[in-house]
Amino acid sequence: MATFSSVPDLFAHAEPSRVKLGHGAVLLRGFARDKAEQLLEAIENAIAVAPFRNFVTPGGHTMSVAMSNCGSAGWVADRRGYRYDPLDPSTQMPWPAMPDVFTDVARRAAAEAGFDGFAPDACLINRYDPGARLTLHQDRNERNFGAPIVSVSLGLPAKFLFGGLTRTDKVLRLVLEHGDVVAWGGPSRLAFHGVDVLKDGVHPATGRCRINLTFREAL
């Protein structure tokens, strides 16, 4: 099981800032820094029940990003396709419940981005080790496209790719730091997005990895 450090972030009290990425899409720099230690503790508890694993895509490709979930349902991938499942396929047990600190950060970030009333029922927990990446894709497995996506970055910096509604649209490339949050919805809800290859390094809070929490209204 991964163990994350409780060493405080040196920039935990830096003033958050807001960067517009598109219509309905915003980067909230530093928004979750003050909750990072609590978030990492909750992640440890969740992965003790549902450990990280590398899903296999329908095409037989093993994903480089290790994943787990919490909430009423979890995002899974296998030879049958991509979907949300209320049970962890590794154990056939329900996923861990959504921690209160997860819900609090996700709802506040969504409201700050202009999406009041966000009620996430699923959180995908991603671990990026050096060399891991996530190719451009759309989040299309959710039933409610009217709700935004909220993504929280912890640990090593990563280059986030944010495009348009087609794969060939211009792509923004932004470095996400520890505690940054990206939220997108409305006209940008189906924007293509991804993460470039993670560079090696060590972060005082997570060690040699990046952790990402992606909140959705899935059911």
C-alpha positions in Angstrom: 0.0 0.0 0.0 1.2 3.5 -0.8 2.1 5.7 2.1 2.0 9.5 1.6 3.9 11.9 3.7 2.4 14.4 6.2 5.2 16.9 5.5 3.5 20.2 4.9 3.6 21.8 1.5 5.8 24.9 1.6 3.3 26.8 -0.6 0.2 25.7 1.2 -0.8 29.3 2.1 -0.2 30.8 -1.3 -3.1 32.8 -2.7 -5.2 30.7 -5.1 -5.7 32.1 -8.6 -8.1 31.5 -11.4 -7.3 30.8 -15.1 -10.0 30.5 -17.7 -9.4 27.6 -20.1 -12.6 28.0 -22.2 -16.3 28.4 -22.0 -17.2 26.6 -18.7 -13.7 25.5 -18.0 -11.4 26.9 -15.3 -8.1 26.1 -13.6 -8.2 27.0 -9.9 -4.6 27.2 -8.9 -3.9 26.1 -5.3 -7.6 25.6 -4.5 -7.1 22.3 -2.7 -3.7 22.9 -1.1 -5.1 23.6 2.4 -6.9 20.2 2.3 -4.1 18.2 0.6 -3.0 16.4 3.8 -6.6 15.4 4.6 -7.2 14.3 1.0 -4.0 12.1 1.0 -5.0 10.5 4.3 -8.4 9.7 2.9 -6.8 8.2 -0.3 -4.7 5.9 1.8 -7.8 4.7 3.6 -9.6 4.1 0.3 -6.8 2.2 -1.4 -6.4 0.0 1.7 -9.8 -1.4 0.7 -9.6 -1.1 -3.1 -5.9 -1.1 -4.1 -4.5 0.6 -7.2 -4.6 -1.6 -10.4 -3.8 -1.1 -14.1 -7.0 -1.7 -16.1 -6.9 -3.4 -19.5 -8.7 -1.5 -22.3 -11.2 -3.3 -24.7 -8.4 -3.4 -27.2 -6.1 -5.3 -24.8 -3.8 -2.4 -23.9 -2.8 -2.2 -20.2 -3.2 1.4 -19.0 0.0 3.0 -17.6 -2.0 4.9 -15.0 -2.9 2.9 -11.9 -6.5 3.4 -10.7 -8.9 2.9 -7.9 -12.3 4.4 -7.1 -14.6 5.5 -4.3 -18.2 6.5 -4.2 -21.5 4.8 -5.3 -19.8 3.5 -8.4 -16.4 3.2 -9.9 -15.1 3.6 -13.4 -13.7 0.4 -14.8 -12.3 -0.9 -18.1 -11.9 -4.4 -19.4 -12.4 -6.4 -22.6 -16.1 -5.7 -22.4 -15.7 -1.9 -22.5 -15.7 1.2 -20.3 -18.4 1.7 -17.7 -19.3 2.5 -14.1 -19.8 -0.5 -11.8 -21.1 -0.3 -8.2 -18.7 -3.3 -7.3 -14.9 -3.5 -7.4 -14.3 -6.2 -10.1 -11.3 -7.4 -8.1 -13.3 -8.2 -4.9 -17.0 -8.0 -6.0 -17.4 -5.7 -3.0 -18.8 -2.1 -3.1 -16.2 0.6 -3.6 -15.2 2.6 -0.5 -17.6 5.3 0.4 -16.8 8.9 -0.7 -14.9 10.6 2.1 -16.5 13.9 3.4 -13.3 15.8 2.5 -13.5 14.6 -1.1 -17.1 15.8 -1.4 -16.4 19.1 0.3 -13.5 20.0 -2.0 -15.3 18.9 -5.2 -18.5 20.8 -4.4 -16.7 24.0 -3.4 -14.4 23.8 -6.5 -17.5 23.3 -8.8 -19.3 26.3 -7.2 -16.2 28.4 -7.6 -16.1 27.4 -11.3 -19.8 28.4 -11.7 -21.5 25.0 -11.2 -23.6 25.2 -8.1 -25.3 22.1 -6.8 -22.6 19.6 -7.9 -23.3 16.2 -6.2 -20.5 13.8 -7.1 -21.3 10.1 -6.7 -18.0 8.7 -8.1 -14.4 9.6 -7.7 -11.7 8.0 -9.9 -8.4 7.9 -8.0 -5.4 7.9 -10.4 -1.7 7.3 -9.6 0.8 8.4 -12.2 4.3 7.0 -11.8 7.1 8.4 -13.9 6.4 7.5 -17.6 2.7 7.2 -17.1 0.3 9.2 -19.4 -3.3 9.5 -20.3 -4.1 10.1 -24.0 -6.6 12.6 -25.2 -10.2 11.4 -24.5 -13.7 12.6 -23.6 -15.5 11.6 -20.4 -18.7 10.0 -22.0 -19.6 7.2 -19.6 -21.6 9.4 -17.2 -25.4 9.7 -17.5 -25.5 13.4 -16.6 -23.6 15.6 -19.0 -25.2 18.6 -17.3 -22.8 18.1 -14.3 -19.2 19.2 -14.5 -16.0 17.3 -14.1 -13.8 18.3 -11.2 -10.1 17.2 -11.2 -7.7 17.6 -8.2 -4.0 17.3 -8.6 -1.7 16.2 -5.8 2.1 15.5 -5.8 4.4 15.7 -8.7 3.6 18.4 -11.4 2.1 17.2 -14.6 1.4 18.7 -18.0 -2.4 18.7 -18.5 -3.7 18.7 -22.0 -7.1 20.5 -22.6 -8.6 20.6 -26.1 -11.9 21.2 -27.7 -14.9 19.1 -28.8 -13.0 17.3 -31.5 -9.7 15.5 -31.3 -8.1 17.8 -33.9 -8.9 21.1 -32.0 -6.1 23.2 -30.6 -4.8 21.8 -27.3 -3.8 23.9 -24.3 -0.8 22.6 -22.3 -0.7 23.6 -18.7 1.5 22.5 -15.8 -0.6 21.4 -12.8 0.9 21.7 -9.4 0.1 20.2 -6.0 -3.3 21.4 -5.0 -4.4 22.7 -8.4 -8.0 21.9 -9.4 -9.5 22.0 -12.9 -13.3 22.1 -13.4 -15.1 21.9 -16.7 -18.7 21.7 -17.8 -21.4 23.4 -19.8 -20.1 23.9 -23.4 -16.8 22.3 -22.4 -18.2 19.2 -20.7 -17.1 16.9 -23.6 -13.8 18.6 -24.2 -10.9 16.3 -25.1 -8.3 16.2 -22.3 -5.4 14.1 -21.2 -2.0 14.1 -19.3 1.4 14.1 -20.9 4.1 11.7 -19.9 4.9 12.3 -16.2 8.5 13.3 -15.6 10.5 11.7 -12.8 10.9 13.5 -9.5 10.1 13.4 -5.8 7.4 15.4 -4.1 7.4 15.8 -0.3 3.8 14.8 0.0 3.5 11.9 -2.4 7.0 10.8 -3.1 7.7 9.6 -6.7 4.2 9.9 -8.1 1.3 12.2 -8.9 -2.2 11.5 -7.5 -5.3 12.7 -9.3 -8.9 12.7 -8.1 -11.6 13.1 -10.7 -15.1 13.7 -9.5 -18.2 13.0 -11.5 -22.0 12.6 -11.3 -21.9 9.2 -12.9 -25.3 7.6 -12.1 
